[in-house]
Amino acid sequence: MLLIVLFRITSVRAQNDLTVTKVIYKTGIYNSHDHDSRIKEATKTPYEKVRAIEKQLQYELIFDGTFSLFKLSEINSRDSLSNYVILAEGFKEKIYHDKSTQETTRFTTLNDVDYKYVLDHANIQWKISKAYKYIMGFKCFKATTQLVLLHPITQQKNVFYPVVWFTYALPYAYGPHLFNGLPGLILEATYNGKSYFRISEIEFNSSKKIEGIDKLEKAIETSEYSYNSVLVKKFKSRRINQDH
C-alpha cells in the first residue's frame, strides 16, 4: 500500500494545469441497515423511492488546473428519476467551478429547457480539525462548516452542518457537489450526516475530455431566485394535475 501511495503522489507532482483528473464518487446512506429495502415497493412514498435511488448513484468529478465539472454519471437502479422530477431534479444537475473567478455555476434542465446560474452560497468557510482517517490509502483530515440554504419550493431556511474528509497528498481544491476550497481533494463528504459521497476511483492523466462545456454555455442565464420560481410553478402544476 505504501508503494501505491508513493506512486500516486509522484504522479500528482508530475501533473500540470492542463492534465485532466477524473474522480468517481458513489453515494450511500450511513447506517441504513437496508431499512429502505425492507419497505414494500407498493407502499413507498415518492421520497422513499428517491432515497432508495440515492443509494445507487454514481457521480464523476473531472478537473484540471483551471476548472472542475461535477455531474451524474450512472444510475444503478431500475427506478427512473424521471418519475420524480421535482424531488430528484437535483440529482441530474451539473456543477461547474471556475478557479480563476472562484465562481460556482449550477446547470440544470427543467421542462426540456437548460438553465444556468451562479450560486451565491458556494464560497464555503471551512474549519479544519486534527481528526483524520484513511480512505483508499490516503490520510484524510476532517473539515466542517455550516450552510444555510433555502428550500426551492417552501423557501424555508434549512441549516446543514457538512463534514468532509480531504487529503493534502492530492493538492486540488475540489470535491463533490458544492464542496470546494480546501487545500486538498475531498474524498468523502456529507451534508447532513445521513447520505454521503465517497470516492471509489481516481484516474490521473485521464483520457476523459471535459466535454459539453459549449452546450452548457448555451443554457439560459438566470438567477437562483428566478429558477426556483420556475421550479415552484412546475411543482404546483404537477400537484393540480395529480388532484385531477
C-alpha positions as CSV (number, residue, x, y, z in Angstrom):
1,M,0.0,0.0,0.0
2,L,2.9,2.4,0.8
3,L,4.4,1.9,-2.7
4,I,1.0,2.6,-4.3
5,V,0.5,5.8,-2.3
6,L,4.1,7.0,-3.1
7,F,3.4,6.3,-6.8
8,R,0.2,8.3,-6.7
9,I,1.9,11.3,-5.0
10,T,4.7,11.2,-7.6
11,S,2.1,11.1,-10.4
12,V,0.4,14.2,-8.9
13,R,3.6,16.2,-8.7
14,A,4.3,15.4,-12.3
15,Q,1.0,16.9,-13.5
16,N,0.5,20.3,-14.9
17,D,-2.6,22.6,-15.1
18,L,-3.7,21.0,-18.4
19,T,-3.7,17.5,-17.1
20,V,-7.2,16.1,-16.6
21,T,-8.1,14.1,-13.5
22,K,-11.3,12.1,-13.1
23,V,-12.7,11.0,-9.8
24,I,-15.7,8.7,-9.3
25,Y,-17.9,9.2,-6.3
26,K,-20.6,6.8,-5.2
27,T,-23.5,7.8,-2.9
28,G,-24.8,6.0,0.1
29,I,-26.6,6.2,3.4
30,Y,-24.8,6.0,6.7
31,N,-26.0,3.1,8.9
32,S,-29.1,2.4,6.8
33,H,-29.1,-1.3,7.6
34,D,-31.0,-1.8,4.4
35,H,-34.1,-0.2,6.0
36,D,-35.3,1.2,2.7
37,S,-35.0,-2.2,1.0
38,R,-37.4,-3.7,3.6
39,I,-40.2,-1.3,2.7
40,K,-42.5,-2.8,0.2
41,E,-42.4,-1.1,-3.2
42,A,-46.1,-0.6,-3.3
43,T,-46.1,1.3,0.0
44,K,-43.1,3.5,-0.7
45,T,-43.7,7.3,-0.9
46,P,-42.0,9.2,-3.7
47,Y,-39.5,10.5,-1.1
48,E,-38.6,6.9,0.0
49,K,-38.2,5.8,-3.7
50,V,-35.9,8.7,-4.4
51,R,-34.0,7.9,-1.2
52,A,-33.6,4.3,-2.4
53,I,-32.2,5.6,-5.8
54,E,-29.9,7.9,-3.9
55,K,-28.0,4.9,-2.5
56,Q,-27.3,3.7,-6.0
57,L,-26.0,6.8,-7.8
58,Q,-22.5,7.4,-9.3
59,Y,-21.1,10.8,-10.0
60,E,-17.9,11.9,-11.7
61,L,-15.7,14.9,-11.0
62,I,-13.5,16.0,-13.9
63,F,-11.0,18.7,-13.4
64,D,-7.7,20.3,-14.5
65,G,-5.9,23.3,-13.1
66,T,-8.5,25.8,-14.3
67,F,-11.9,24.4,-13.6
68,S,-13.9,21.4,-12.5
69,L,-17.2,19.8,-13.6
70,F,-19.3,17.6,-11.3
71,K,-22.1,15.5,-12.8
72,L,-24.2,12.4,-12.5
73,S,-22.5,9.5,-14.5
74,E,-24.6,6.5,-13.7
75,I,-27.8,5.3,-12.0
76,N,-27.5,1.7,-10.8
77,S,-31.3,1.4,-10.4
78,R,-34.3,0.0,-12.2
79,D,-36.2,3.0,-10.9
80,S,-36.5,6.1,-13.1
81,L,-35.6,9.5,-11.9
82,S,-38.0,11.0,-14.5
83,N,-40.9,9.8,-12.4
84,Y,-39.9,12.1,-9.6
85,V,-38.9,15.2,-11.5
86,I,-39.3,17.6,-8.6
87,L,-37.8,15.5,-5.8
88,A,-34.9,14.1,-7.9
89,E,-34.3,17.1,-10.1
90,G,-31.1,18.0,-8.2
91,F,-29.6,14.5,-8.9
92,K,-29.1,15.4,-12.6
93,E,-27.6,18.9,-12.2
94,K,-24.1,19.8,-13.2
95,I,-21.8,21.9,-11.0
96,Y,-19.1,23.9,-12.7
97,H,-16.4,25.7,-10.7
98,D,-14.1,28.2,-12.3
99,K,-10.8,28.5,-10.4
100,S,-9.8,31.9,-11.8
101,T,-13.0,33.7,-10.8
102,Q,-13.9,31.4,-7.8
103,E,-17.4,31.2,-9.2
104,T,-19.6,28.1,-9.0
105,T,-22.3,27.7,-11.6
106,R,-25.2,25.3,-11.5
107,F,-26.5,23.9,-14.7
108,T,-29.9,22.1,-14.7
109,T,-32.7,21.2,-17.0
110,L,-36.4,21.7,-16.4
111,N,-39.2,21.2,-18.9
112,D,-36.6,20.4,-21.5
113,V,-35.0,23.9,-21.0
114,D,-31.4,24.3,-19.9
115,Y,-30.7,26.9,-17.2
116,K,-27.6,28.2,-15.5
117,Y,-27.0,30.4,-12.6
118,V,-24.1,31.4,-10.3
119,L,-24.5,30.1,-6.7
120,D,-24.2,32.9,-4.1
121,H,-23.6,30.5,-1.2
122,A,-20.8,28.4,-2.9
123,N,-17.8,30.1,-1.2
124,I,-17.6,27.9,1.9
125,Q,-15.6,28.8,5.0
126,W,-14.1,25.7,6.4
127,K,-12.8,24.7,9.8
128,I,-10.1,22.1,9.6
129,S,-9.6,19.8,12.6
130,K,-6.7,17.4,13.6
131,A,-9.0,14.4,13.3
132,Y,-8.1,12.1,10.5
133,K,-8.8,8.7,8.9
134,Y,-7.5,6.8,5.9
135,I,-9.5,6.5,2.7
136,M,-8.1,4.5,-0.2
137,G,-4.7,4.7,1.5
138,F,-4.7,8.4,1.7
139,K,-4.5,10.2,5.1
140,C,-7.6,12.4,5.2
141,F,-8.4,15.2,7.6
142,K,-11.8,16.3,8.8
143,A,-13.2,19.7,7.8
144,T,-16.6,21.2,8.9
145,T,-18.7,24.2,8.1
146,Q,-22.3,25.5,8.3
147,L,-24.6,26.2,5.4
148,V,-27.9,27.9,5.4
149,L,-29.9,27.0,2.2
150,L,-33.4,27.9,1.2
151,H,-35.7,25.1,0.1
152,P,-36.6,25.9,-3.5
153,I,-40.3,25.1,-3.0
154,T,-41.1,26.1,0.5
155,Q,-38.5,28.9,0.8
156,Q,-37.8,27.6,4.3
157,K,-34.3,28.0,5.7
158,N,-32.5,24.7,6.2
159,V,-29.3,24.6,8.2
160,F,-26.7,22.0,7.3
161,Y,-23.5,21.0,9.1
162,P,-21.4,19.4,6.3
163,V,-18.5,17.2,7.2
164,V,-15.8,16.3,4.6
165,W,-12.6,14.4,4.6
166,F,-9.8,15.7,2.4
167,T,-6.1,14.8,1.8
168,Y,-3.1,17.1,1.5
169,A,-1.5,14.4,-0.7
170,L,-3.7,15.4,-3.6
171,P,-3.4,19.2,-3.6
172,Y,-6.6,20.0,-5.6
173,A,-9.2,22.4,-4.1
174,Y,-12.1,20.3,-5.5
175,G,-14.7,17.9,-4.2
176,P,-18.2,16.5,-4.8
177,H,-21.1,18.9,-5.5
178,L,-20.6,22.3,-3.9
179,F,-17.7,21.3,-1.8
180,N,-14.6,23.2,-2.9
181,G,-11.9,25.4,-1.4
182,L,-9.9,23.1,0.8
183,P,-6.1,22.6,0.4
184,G,-6.6,19.0,-0.9
185,L,-9.1,16.8,-2.8
186,I,-12.2,15.8,-0.9
187,L,-12.6,12.0,-0.7
188,E,-15.7,11.8,1.4
189,A,-18.5,14.3,2.2
190,T,-21.9,14.6,3.7
191,Y,-24.3,17.5,4.1
192,N,-26.4,16.0,6.9
193,G,-24.6,13.0,8.4
194,K,-27.1,10.7,6.7
195,S,-26.3,10.5,2.9
196,Y,-22.8,10.8,1.6
197,F,-20.5,11.0,-1.4
198,R,-17.4,8.7,-1.2
199,I,-14.6,8.3,-3.7
200,S,-14.4,4.9,-5.4
201,E,-12.0,5.5,-8.2
202,I,-9.4,8.1,-9.3
203,E,-7.7,8.4,-12.6
204,F,-4.7,10.6,-13.2
205,N,-3.8,11.8,-16.7
206,S,-7.2,10.7,-17.8
207,S,-8.1,10.3,-21.4
208,K,-11.5,11.7,-20.5
209,K,-12.1,15.0,-22.0
210,I,-14.1,17.7,-20.3
211,E,-16.8,17.8,-22.9
212,G,-20.1,19.6,-23.2
213,I,-18.9,22.9,-21.9
214,D,-20.0,24.6,-25.1
215,K,-23.5,23.2,-24.6
216,L,-23.6,24.3,-21.0
217,E,-22.6,27.9,-22.1
218,K,-25.7,28.0,-24.3
219,A,-28.0,27.5,-21.3
220,I,-30.4,30.3,-20.3
221,E,-28.7,32.5,-17.8
222,T,-30.8,33.3,-14.8
223,S,-30.6,33.8,-11.0
224,E,-31.2,31.2,-8.4
225,Y,-34.3,33.0,-7.2
226,S,-35.8,33.2,-10.8
227,Y,-35.0,29.5,-11.4
228,N,-36.7,28.5,-8.1
229,S,-39.8,30.5,-9.2
230,V,-39.9,28.3,-12.3
231,L,-39.5,25.2,-10.2
232,V,-42.4,26.3,-7.9
233,K,-44.7,26.8,-10.9
234,K,-43.7,23.3,-12.1
235,F,-44.4,21.8,-8.7
236,K,-47.8,23.5,-8.4
237,S,-48.7,22.4,-11.9
238,R,-47.9,18.8,-11.2
239,R,-50.0,18.9,-7.9
240,I,-53.0,20.3,-9.8
241,N,-52.7,17.6,-12.5
242,Q,-52.4,14.9,-9.8
243,D,-55.5,16.2,-8.0
244,H,-57.5,15.8,-11.2
